Amino acid sequence: MAVVGLVYLAVIVLDIVSMWMVFQKAGQPGWEAIIPVYNIYLLVKIAGRPGWWWVLLLIPLVNLVIGIMVSIGVARHFDRSDVFGVGLFFLGFIFYPILAFSHSDYHLAALA
């Protein structure tokens, strides 16, 4: 049981570090990635969507569609494919570290 707890803790730390680095690449202070709710607002802004979209993430079923759209927006701003964006949504613990530790740069104007 202790091993499972350590693996879980390692995944959480990797996730926090990855989000911190993604925020920094996008020109935001990294510490903002660990502030609940505010980090979602900023992630929506990083994706190039209106800030009020974070409210849509509170609505059941709508949050799935908006979450995928935000993830695809983040992927596009880092010059990644839409499939990578879907991976960010469904397997973020794998894809955010890839995004954070790769040489991808954030571009304010992404492809539509």
C-alpha positions as CSV (number, residue, x, y, z in Angstrom):
1,M,0.0,0.0,0.0
2,A,2.9,2.3,0.7
3,V,4.3,1.8,-2.8
4,V,0.9,2.8,-4.3
5,G,0.9,5.9,-2.2
6,L,4.4,6.9,-3.2
7,V,3.6,6.4,-6.9
8,Y,0.4,8.5,-6.5
9,L,2.4,11.2,-4.8
10,A,5.0,11.1,-7.6
11,V,2.3,11.5,-10.2
12,I,0.8,14.5,-8.3
13,V,4.2,16.2,-8.0
14,L,4.9,15.6,-11.7
15,D,1.5,17.0,-12.6
16,I,2.1,20.2,-10.5
17,V,5.6,20.7,-12.0
18,S,4.3,20.1,-15.5
19,M,1.5,22.6,-15.1
20,W,3.9,25.1,-13.5
21,M,6.2,24.8,-16.6
22,V,3.3,25.1,-19.1
23,F,2.1,28.2,-17.4
24,Q,5.6,29.7,-17.5
25,K,6.0,28.9,-21.2
26,A,2.7,30.7,-21.8
27,G,4.0,33.8,-20.0
28,Q,2.2,33.3,-16.7
29,P,3.9,33.0,-13.4
30,G,4.2,29.3,-12.6
31,W,2.8,29.6,-9.1
32,E,-0.6,30.5,-10.6
33,A,-0.9,26.9,-11.7
34,I,-1.4,25.7,-8.1
35,I,-4.2,28.2,-7.2
36,P,-7.6,26.3,-7.4
37,V,-10.2,27.8,-9.8
38,Y,-7.9,30.6,-10.8
39,N,-5.6,28.1,-12.6
40,I,-8.6,26.9,-14.7
41,Y,-9.4,30.5,-15.6
42,L,-5.9,31.1,-16.7
43,L,-5.8,27.8,-18.7
44,V,-8.9,29.0,-20.5
45,K,-7.1,32.2,-21.3
46,I,-3.9,30.3,-22.4
47,A,-6.1,28.4,-24.8
48,G,-7.2,31.7,-26.3
49,R,-10.8,31.5,-25.1
50,P,-12.8,34.1,-23.2
51,G,-12.2,34.0,-19.5
52,W,-15.8,33.5,-18.6
53,W,-15.7,30.0,-20.2
54,W,-14.4,28.6,-16.9
55,V,-18.0,28.9,-15.7
56,L,-19.1,26.5,-18.5
57,L,-16.7,23.9,-17.0
58,L,-19.0,23.8,-14.0
59,I,-22.0,22.6,-16.0
60,P,-22.3,18.8,-16.3
61,L,-21.9,17.4,-19.9
62,V,-21.2,20.9,-21.2
63,N,-17.9,20.7,-19.3
64,L,-16.8,17.7,-21.4
65,V,-17.2,19.6,-24.7
66,I,-15.7,22.9,-23.3
67,G,-12.9,20.9,-21.6
68,I,-11.9,19.3,-24.9
69,M,-12.1,22.6,-26.7
70,V,-9.9,24.3,-24.2
71,S,-7.4,21.4,-24.3
72,I,-7.3,21.6,-28.1
73,G,-6.8,25.4,-27.8
74,V,-3.8,24.8,-25.5
75,A,-2.4,22.3,-27.9
76,R,-2.8,24.6,-30.9
77,H,-1.0,27.5,-29.0
78,F,1.9,25.2,-28.5
79,D,1.9,24.1,-32.2
80,R,0.5,20.6,-31.4
81,S,-2.2,18.7,-33.1
82,D,-5.9,18.5,-32.2
83,V,-5.3,14.8,-31.3
84,F,-2.6,16.0,-28.8
85,G,-5.2,18.3,-27.4
86,V,-7.7,15.5,-26.9
87,G,-4.8,13.6,-25.2
88,L,-4.4,16.6,-22.9
89,F,-8.0,16.3,-21.8
90,F,-8.2,12.6,-21.3
91,L,-4.7,11.7,-20.3
92,G,-3.3,15.0,-18.9
93,F,-1.0,13.3,-16.5
94,I,0.9,11.9,-19.6
95,F,0.5,14.8,-22.1
96,Y,1.1,17.8,-19.9
97,P,4.6,16.5,-18.9
98,I,5.3,16.0,-22.6
99,L,4.2,19.5,-23.3
100,A,6.1,20.9,-20.3
101,F,9.4,19.2,-21.0
102,S,9.4,19.4,-24.8
103,H,10.8,22.3,-26.8
104,S,7.4,23.5,-27.7
105,D,7.0,27.3,-27.5
106,Y,3.8,29.1,-26.8
107,H,2.4,31.3,-29.6
108,L,-0.2,33.8,-28.8
109,A,-1.8,33.6,-32.2
110,A,-2.7,30.0,-32.9
111,L,-4.2,28.4,-35.9
112,A,-8.0,28.6,-35.9
